[in-house]
């Protein structure tokens, strides 16, 4: 028996043993990282955190922007200073110093009366908090890399969602000084869990792939980071451009936005668990981009829709941050980049986007005449950028996810209109935005399927366009026939449309559940959950590997083995990576070879190259 395998039986009892168990159990080991996120959101988004000033005081806003900038710079500097061989966790004193200093600086910025009166003191403390948060962020990333954490929606979504909901609600309802003390202790709690997690004995980091083999993965990493950055810019431009004075909940709207993001994450995790779907992170990006387009449509439609637009944009931003953590966590486990670089990128690009978007909107607020003239055009421009991102997304849109969420949004819009909350312009704008987004995603799906299955793309795209146009024509004809010729009450027709969409949504969801269960029954049940979410890029022809999986009907495990084998790993190395026997790996490899009609590694590489060339031509 190895030392590592014996460790669990040697765990200490009592409080210390409980913390160790909490920090290492598969379903709970993300609580510590979630507490660090909860601390950030509670500090800057809960109204009565600052006992000496208001949450929306301009000095607090600037302090927050300084904190974001410091976090971005610190994360990137630490990552690149460490390089490929050193790790921040080697400096054990940081496990105690970083949480303690974060706690003390939080108490100082919230409680000391002179903080916001002495020039530069609040900004200095905010900058310092950005540094200490960055250190804890990377320490957590390195810990997860050592234990080969599963960054799946069902684990991350549940843990982060519940933790954020619980801590933010508690910080919101507690008295002012109690809230400050509670939030200040969150970094301490996160640090204690980090120390406890370190006791599991795991110290080995994933073996890094050669730079040539990881090149494609790095390109995907940059692409996803840029997409997330631009989406974050759009989110917080919208959040900051909406005057909080017109919102019915005032400064509490920021708190509600974070709670909304946590609730959405819990809902997504629930869908993933109920459907037993190994949901990919890439399936989530279209959801969020479509919803963000809808938020802009709400903002442009009418002032009465400012509140839902604000809540949607704030929640989406928090979701983007969590999704990026998952994405880079997977990259780390596969050896594409060091944990420090991966988690530095996961925090830096979202925070940078938030800072840029918020600063942009604040600039507009200081030039009201200019803002009044160009704000609508700016919003339309950002909507166009989001639409481009939707098209340029590095992985195909999955219609099983996009169709239900789009139908649900349309139902919501119709209900919104039927309740006479606002005039028809709001509903019309939203319906148009969702309809266009749905068409784009539908066409992308048809093109992707045509490429993967070698079907006539022109015919399928024409079919999709024809079906879309025909459905619109039939809807208009039915409405005109019912309302103009038969004299049916418009309200009755509206209610009927709502129920029709609800029924359609229910049928699609049931169909999706059936499909997911069949797929799980056919596929390799032992495949790791994160595999479906990994960007395939050991080679520059990573997209070709994705295409080959569908073309040759490879199982998840066969695909993983082929992916690693094509990158130059031996059967023994692959067996160690996936905790399999070498015989099992060779069996999967033999089955995959038979499906693809290849007989050697060179023939496999040639097939990948041919597929990639055909895809580009």
C-alpha positions in Angstrom: 0.0 0.0 0.0 1.3 3.4 -1.0 1.5 6.4 1.3 -1.1 8.2 -0.7 -3.6 5.4 -0.6 -3.1 5.0 3.2 -3.7 8.7 3.8 -7.5 8.7 4.1 -7.4 6.1 7.0 -4.9 8.3 8.8 -7.0 11.4 8.8 -7.3 13.2 12.0 -10.6 13.3 13.8 -12.5 16.3 15.2 -12.5 19.8 13.7 -9.3 19.4 11.7 -10.5 16.1 10.2 -13.8 17.6 9.3 -12.0 20.4 7.4 -9.8 17.9 5.6 -12.8 15.9 4.6 -14.7 19.0 3.4 -11.7 20.2 1.4 -11.1 16.8 -0.4 -14.5 15.3 -1.0 -15.3 15.4 -4.8 -18.5 17.2 -4.4 -17.3 19.7 -1.7 -13.7 20.5 -2.5 -14.7 23.6 -4.5 -16.2 25.3 -1.5 -12.9 27.0 -0.6 -12.5 28.6 -4.0 -16.2 29.6 -4.0 -15.8 31.3 -0.7 -13.0 33.4 -2.2 -15.4 34.5 -5.0 -18.1 35.1 -2.5 -15.8 37.4 -0.5 -15.1 39.5 -3.6 -18.8 39.8 -4.6 -19.9 40.5 -1.0 -17.3 43.2 -0.5 -18.1 45.2 -3.6 -21.8 44.3 -4.2 -23.5 44.2 -0.7 -24.8 47.8 0.2 -23.9 48.1 3.8 -20.4 46.6 3.7 -18.8 50.0 3.9 -19.8 51.5 7.2 -18.3 55.0 6.5 -19.7 55.6 3.0 -22.3 54.4 0.5 -21.8 51.5 -1.9 -22.3 53.7 -5.0 -20.1 56.5 -3.8 -17.7 57.4 -6.6 -14.7 56.7 -4.4 -16.0 53.2 -3.8 -16.5 52.7 -7.6 -12.9 53.9 -8.3 -11.6 51.7 -5.5 -13.3 48.7 -7.1 -11.8 49.5 -10.5 -8.4 49.8 -8.9 -8.9 46.4 -7.2 -9.9 44.9 -10.6 -6.8 46.4 -12.3 -4.5 45.2 -9.5 -6.0 41.7 -9.7 -5.5 41.5 -13.5 -1.9 42.7 -13.3 -1.0 40.6 -10.2 -2.4 37.4 -11.7 -0.5 37.7 -15.0 2.8 38.9 -13.3 2.7 36.0 -10.9 2.0 33.4 -13.6 4.7 34.6 -15.9 7.2 35.1 -13.1 6.8 31.4 -12.1 7.3 30.1 -15.6 6.9 26.4 -16.4 8.9 24.9 -13.6 8.1 26.8 -10.4 4.9 26.8 -8.4 3.5 29.4 -5.9 2.5 26.6 -3.5 6.1 25.9 -2.8 6.1 29.1 -0.6 4.1 27.5 2.2 4.0 30.7 4.3 1.6 32.2 1.7 -1.1 29.7 2.8 -1.3 31.7 6.1 -0.2 35.2 5.1 -2.5 35.7 2.1 -5.8 34.9 3.9 -4.7 36.8 7.0 -3.7 39.9 5.1 -6.8 39.8 3.0 -8.9 39.7 6.1 -7.1 42.6 7.8 -7.2 44.8 4.6 -10.9 44.1 4.3 -11.6 45.2 7.9 -9.5 48.3 7.3 -11.2 49.5 4.1 -14.7 48.9 5.5 -14.3 50.2 9.1 -11.5 52.8 9.4 -13.2 56.2 9.2 -10.2 57.9 7.5 -10.0 55.4 4.6 -12.1 57.4 2.2 -11.1 60.9 3.4 -7.3 60.5 3.3 -6.3 60.8 -0.4 -5.2 57.5 -1.9 -5.7 55.3 1.2 -8.7 53.5 -0.1 -7.1 53.0 -3.5 -3.9 51.7 -1.9 -5.9 49.2 0.2 -7.9 48.2 -2.9 -4.7 47.6 -4.8 -3.3 45.5 -2.0 -6.5 43.4 -1.8 -6.1 42.7 -5.5 -2.6 41.3 -4.9 -3.6 39.0 -2.0 -6.7 37.8 -3.8 -4.5 36.9 -6.8 -2.2 34.9 -4.6 -5.1 32.9 -3.1 -6.6 32.4 -6.6 -3.4 30.8 -8.0 -2.9 28.7 -4.8 -6.3 27.2 -5.2 -5.7 26.6 -8.9 -2.5 24.7 -8.1 -4.2 22.6 -5.5 -6.9 21.6 -7.9 -4.3 20.7 -10.5 -2.6 18.4 -8.0 -5.8 16.5 -7.2 -6.9 16.4 -10.8 -10.2 18.0 -10.1 -13.2 17.4 -12.3 -14.4 20.8 -13.5 -17.9 19.7 -14.6 -21.1 21.7 -14.4 -22.7 19.3 -12.0 -19.9 19.8 -9.5 -18.9 23.4 -10.0 -22.4 24.6 -10.7 -23.9 23.1 -7.6 -21.0 24.0 -5.2 -20.4 27.5 -6.5 -24.2 28.3 -6.8 -25.1 27.2 -3.3 -22.0 28.8 -1.7 -22.6 32.1 -3.4 -26.3 32.1 -2.6 -25.8 31.3 1.0 -22.9 33.7 1.7 -24.4 36.7 -0.2 -27.8 36.3 1.3 -26.3 36.1 4.8 -24.1 39.1 4.2 -27.2 41.0 2.9 -29.5 40.3 5.9 -27.0 40.7 8.7 -26.5 44.0 10.5 -23.9 46.3 9.1 -20.9 45.6 11.4 -21.8 41.9 11.7 -21.8 41.7 7.9 -18.3 43.4 7.7 -16.9 40.9 10.2 -18.5 38.0 8.4 -17.3 38.9 5.0 -13.8 39.6 6.4 -13.6 36.1 7.7 -14.4 34.5 4.3 -10.8 34.6 3.1 -9.8 33.0 6.5 -12.3 30.2 5.9 -11.0 29.8 2.3 -7.4 29.7 3.6 -8.2 27.1 6.3 -9.9 24.8 3.6 -6.8 25.4 1.4 -4.5 24.2 4.2 -6.8 21.2 4.9 -6.8 20.3 1.2 -3.1 20.2 1.1 -3.1 17.4 3.7 -4.4 14.9 1.2 -0.8 14.2 0.2 -1.1 15.0 -3.4 1.9 17.1 -4.6 2.4 16.0 -8.2 1.3 18.4 -10.9 0.1 17.3 -14.3 3.0 16.6 -16.7 3.2 19.5 -19.2 2.9 18.7 -22.8 5.7 19.8 -25.1 5.2 23.3 -26.4 4.7 22.1 -30.0 2.0 19.6 -28.9 0.2 22.3 -26.7 0.3 25.0 -29.4 -3.2 24.4 -30.6 -4.6 24.3 -27.1 -2.9 27.7 -26.4 -4.6 29.1 -29.5 -8.0 28.0 -28.2 -7.1 29.4 -24.8 -6.5 32.8 -26.2 -9.7 32.6 -28.4 -11.9 31.8 -25.4 -10.2 34.4 -23.3 -10.9 37.1 -25.9 -14.5 36.0 -26.2 -15.0 36.2 -22.5 -13.2 39.5 -22.2 -15.5 41.1 -24.9 -18.6 39.6 -23.3 -17.5 41.0 -19.9 -17.0 44.4 -21.4 -20.5 44.3 -22.8 -22.0 43.1 -19.5 -20.6 45.9 -17.4 -21.0 48.6 -19.9 -24.7 47.8 -19.7 -24.7 47.4 -15.9 -23.0 50.8 -15.4 -24.8 52.7 -18.1 -28.2 52.0 -16.5 -28.9 54.8 -13.9 -29.3 53.0 -10.6 -31.6 55.7 -9.4 -34.4 54.5 -11.8 -34.1 50.9 -10.6 -36.9 49.8 -8.2 -34.4 48.2 -5.8 -31.7 50.9 -5.8 -28.2 49.8 -4.9 -29.6 46.4 -3.8 -29.8 45.6 -7.5 -26.2 44.8 -7.6 -26.7 42.2 -4.9 -29.7 40.8 -6.7 -27.7 40.5 -9.9 -25.1 38.3 -8.2 -27.8 36.2 -6.6 -29.5 35.8 -10.0 -26.2 34.5 -11.5 -25.9 32.0 -8.7 -29.5 30.9 -9.2 -29.0 30.4 -12.9 -25.8 28.4 -12.3 -27.8 26.1 -9.9 -30.5 25.7 -12.5 -27.9 24.7 -15.1 -26.4 22.2 -12.7 -29.8 20.8 -12.0 -30.5 20.3 -15.7 -27.1 18.6 -16.1 -27.8 16.3 -13.2 -31.4 15.5 -14.2 -30.5 14.8 -17.9 -27.3 12.9 -16.9 -25.6 15.0 -19.5 -21.9 15.5 -19.4 -22.5 19.1 -20.2 -19.7 21.0 -21.9 -18.7 24.5 -21.0 -18.9 25.4 -24.7 -22.6 24.6 -24.6 -23.0 27.4 -22.1 -21.5 30.2 -24.1 -24.4 30.5 -26.6 -26.9 30.6 -23.8 -25.1 33.5 -22.1 -24.5 35.5 -25.4 -28.1 35.1 -26.5 -29.3 36.3 -23.0 -26.9 39.2 -23.1 -28.2 40.3 -26.5 -31.7 40.1 -25.0 -30.6 42.3 -22.1 -29.4 44.9 -24.5 -32.7 44.6 -26.4 -34.6 45.2 -23.1 -32.5 48.3 -22.3 -33.1 49.8 -25.7 -36.8 49.0 -25.7 -38.2 51.0 -22.7 -37.1 52.4 -19.3 -39.5 50.0 -17.6 -37.2 47.1 -18.7 -34.0 48.6 -17.2 -34.3 46.4 -14.1 -34.4 42.9 -15.8 -31.7 44.1 -18.2 -29.5 45.1 -15.2 -30.1 41.8 -13.4 -29.4 39.7 -16.5 -26.1 41.5 -17.3 -24.8 41.3 -13.7 -25.7 37.6 -13.4 -24.2 36.7 -16.8 -20.9 38.4 -15.8 -20.5 36.2 -12.7 -21.4 33.1 -14.8 -18.7 33.9 -17.3 -16.1 34.0 -14.5 -17.1 30.6 -13.2 -17.2 29.1 -16.7 -13.7 30.4 -17.4 -12.4 28.8 -14.2 -13.9 25.5 -15.4 -12.4 25.8 -18.8 -8.9 26.6 -17.7 -9.1 24.0 -14.9 -9.6 21.4 -17.7 -6.7 22.7 -19.7 -4.5 22.4 -16.6 -5.5 18.8 -15.9 -4.6 17.9 -19.5 -1.1 19.4 -19.3 -1.6 22.2 -21.8 -0.4 25.0 -19.5 0.8 25.4 -15.9 -1.8 25.9 -13.2 -0.6 29.4 -12.5 -1.0 30.5 -16.2 -4.4 28.7 -16.5 -5.9 30.3 -13.4 -4.3 33.6 -14.0 -6.1 33.8 -17.4 -9.3 32.5 -15.8 -9.4 35.5 -13.4 -7.6 38.2 -15.4 -9.7 38.3 -18.6 -13.1 38.5 -16.9 -11.9 41.1 -14.4 -10.2 43.1 -17.2 -13.4 43.1 -19.2 -15.5 44.2 -16.2 -13.0 47.1 -15.6 -13.0 48.2 -19.2 -16.8 48.0 -19.6 -17.5 49.9 -16.3 -14.9 52.5 -17.0 -16.3 53.1 -20.5 -19.8 53.6 -19.1 -18.5 55.9 -16.3 -16.8 58.0 -19.0 -20.2 58.3 -20.7 -21.8 59.4 -17.4 -19.3 62.3 -17.1 -20.3 63.5 -20.6 -24.1 63.3 -20.5 -24.8 65.1 -23.7 -22.5 62.9 -25.7 -23.8 59.8 -23.9 -27.4 60.7 -24.7 -26.5 61.0 -28.4 -24.4 57.8 -28.9 -25.5 55.3 -26.1 -28.1 53.6 -28.3 -25.6 53.3 -31.2 -23.0 51.9 -28.7 -25.4 49.3 -27.5 -26.3 48.3 -31.0 -22.6 48.0 -31.8 -22.0 45.8 -28.8 -25.0 43.6 -29.8 -23.3 43.2 -33.2 -20.0 42.2 -31.5 -21.9 39.6 -29.4 -23.6 38.2 -32.6 -20.1 37.9 -34.2 -18.8 36.1 -31.1 -21.8 33.8 -31.4 -20.7 32.9 -34.9 -17.0 32.7 -34.1 -17.3 30.6 -31.1 -14.6 27.9 -31.1 -17.0 25.0 -30.7 -20.3 24.2 -32.4 -23.6 25.3 -30.9 -25.6 22.3 -29.6 -29.2 22.6 -30.6 -30.3 20.4 -27.7 -29.4 23.3 -25.4 -30.1 26.3 -27.6 -33.6 25.4 -28.7 -35.1 25.0 -25.2 -33.5 28.2 -23.8 -34.7 30.2 -26.8 -38.2 28.8 -26.6 -38.2 29.5 -22.9 -37.2 33.1 -23.5 -40.0 33.5 -26.1 -42.5 32.2 -23.6 -41.3 34.7 -21.0 -41.6 37.5 -23.5 -45.1 36.6 -24.4 -46.1 36.3 -20.7 -44.4 39.6 -20.1 -46.5 41.2 -22.8 -49.7 39.5 -21.8 -49.5 40.8 -18.2 -49.4 44.3 -19.6 -46.3 45.2 -17.8 -45.1 47.4 -20.7 -46.0 48.2 -24.2 -45.5 45.9 -27.2 -42.2 47.5 -28.2 -40.4 45.6 -25.4 -41.8 42.3 -26.3 -41.3 43.0 -30.0 -37.6 43.9 -29.6 -36.9 40.9 -27.4 -38.7 38.5 -29.8 -36.7 39.9 -32.7 -33.4 39.5 -30.9 -34.1 36.0 -29.8 -35.4 35.0 -33.3 -32.3 36.3 -35.0 -30.0 34.6 -32.5 -31.9 31.4 -32.9 -31.6 31.5 -36.7 -27.8 32.0 -36.4 -27.4 29.1 -34.0 -29.6 26.9 -36.2 -27.5 27.6 -39.3 -24.3 27.0 -37.4 -25.6 23.7 -36.2 -26.6 22.6 -39.7 -23.2 23.6 -41.1 -21.3 21.8 -38.3 -23.4 18.6 -38.9 -22.8 18.8 -42.6 -19.0 19.1 -42.1 -18.9 16.2 -39.6 -21.1 13.8 -41.5 -20.0 14.8 -45.0 -23.5 15.9 -46.1 -24.3 18.6 -48.7 -23.9 21.8 -46.7 -25.6 24.0 -49.3 -28.7 21.8 -49.2 -28.9 21.7 -45.4 -28.4 25.4 -45.1 -31.1 26.1 -47.6 -33.3 23.7 -45.8 -32.8 25.5 -42.5 -33.4 28.9 -44.1 -36.5 27.6 -45.8 -38.0 26.1 -42.7 -37.3 29.3 -40.8 -39.0 31.5 -43.4 -41.9 29.1 -43.8 -42.5 29.1 -40.0 -42.6 32.9 -39.9 -45.0 33.0 -42.9 -47.3 30.4 -41.3 -47.3 32.2 -38.0 -48.3 35.5 -39.7 -51.0 33.8 -41.8 -52.5 32.1 -38.8 -52.5 35.3 -36.8 -54.1 37.3 -39.6 -56.7 34.5 -40.2 -57.6 34.2 -36.5 -57.6 37.9 -35.6 -59.0 39.5 -38.8 -61.3 37.0 -40.3 -62.7 34.9 -37.4 -62.7 37.7 -34.8 -61.0 35.7 -32.1 -60.0 37.8 -29.0 -56.3 38.8 -29.3 -55.7 38.0 -25.7 -57.1 34.5 -26.2 -54.8 34.0 -29.2 -51.9 35.2 -27.1 -52.6 32.8 -24.3 -52.9 30.0 -26.8 -49.6 30.9 -28.3 -48.0 30.7 -24.8 -49.4 27.3 -24.2 -48.2 26.1 -27.6 -44.7 27.2 -26.9 -44.8 25.7 -23.4 -45.9 22.4 -24.9 -43.2 22.6 -27.5 -40.6 23.3 -24.9 -41.8 20.3 -22.8 -41.6 18.0 -25.8 -38.1 19.2 -26.7 -36.9 18.7 -23.2 -38.3 15.2 -22.9 -36.7 14.4 -26.3 -33.4 15.7 -25.1 -33.6 13.6 -21.9 -34.3 10.5 -23.9 -31.4 11.2 -26.3 -29.0 11.8 -23.4 -30.0 8.6 -21.7 -29.5 6.6 -24.9 -26.1 8.2 -25.5 -24.9 7.4 -22.0 -26.1 3.8 -22.4 -24.2 3.4 -25.7 -21.1 5.3 -24.8 -18.3 4.4 -22.5 -19.6 5.0 -19.0 -16.2 5.1 -17.5 -15.0 8.1 -19.5 -14.2 11.1 -17.3 -16.8 13.8 -17.3 -14.5 16.6 -18.3 -13.5 14.9 -21.5 -16.4 16.3 -23.4 -15.4 19.8 -22.5 -11.8 19.7 -23.5 -10.7 21.7 -26.5 -9.1 19.2 -28.9 -5.8 20.7 -29.7 -2.8 18.5 -29.1 -2.0 19.2 -32.7 -2.9 22.3 -34.7 -5.4 20.0 -36.4 -7.4 19.6 -33.2 -10.7 20.5 -35.0 -10.0 17.5 -37.3 -9.9 15.2 -34.3 -13.3 16.5 -33.3 -14.6 15.8 -36.8 -13.1 12.3 -36.8 -14.8 11.4 -33.5 -18.2 11.9 -35.1 -17.3 10.5 -38.5 -15.9 7.2 -37.2 -18.3 7.0 -34.2 -15.5 6.8 -31.6 -16.5 6.4 -27.9 -15.4 9.0 -25.4 -12.6 6.7 -24.1 -11.4 5.8 -27.6 -11.3 9.4 -28.5 -9.3 10.3 -25.4 -6.8 7.5 -26.1 -6.4 8.6 -29.8 -6.0 12.2 -28.7 -3.2 11.4 -26.3 -1.6 8.9 -28.7 -1.5 11.4 -31.5 0.2 13.8 -29.2 3.1 11.4 -28.8 2.3 9.7 -25.5 3.0 6.1 -25.0 0.4 3.5 -23.9 2.0 3.4 -20.5 1.8 7.2 -20.0 -1.8 7.1 -21.2 -2.7 4.3 -18.7 -1.1 6.3 -15.9 -3.0 9.5 -16.9 -6.4 7.8 -16.9 -5.8 5.3 -14.2 -6.2 2.3 -16.5 -4.2 -0.8 -17.2 -1.9 -0.7 -20.2 -3.8 -3.6 -21.7 -7.1 -1.6 -21.6 -5.5 1.3 -23.3 -4.2 -0.9 -26.1 -7.6 -2.5 -26.5 -9.2 1.0 -26.9 -6.5 1.9 -29.3 -7.0 -1.3 -31.4 -10.8 -0.6 -31.6 -10.3 3.0 -32.7 -7.7 1.9 -35.3 -10.2 -0.6 -36.7 -12.9 2.0 -37.0 -10.6 4.5 -38.7 -8.9 1.7 -40.9 -5.4 2.8 -39.8 -2.6 0.5 -38.5 0.1 2.8 -37.0 0.7 6.2 -35.3 2.0 7.6 -38.6 -1.1 6.5 -40.5 -3.2 8.1 -37.7 -1.3 11.4 -38.1 -1.7 11.2 -41.9 -5.4 10.8 -41.5 -5.6 13.8 -39.1 -3.6 15.9 -41.6 -5.9 14.8 -44.5 -9.0 15.6 -42.5 -7.7 19.0 -41.5 -6.7 19.8 -45.1 -10.2 18.7 -46.3 -11.8 20.8 -43.6 -9.9 23.9 -44.7 -10.5 23.5 -48.4 
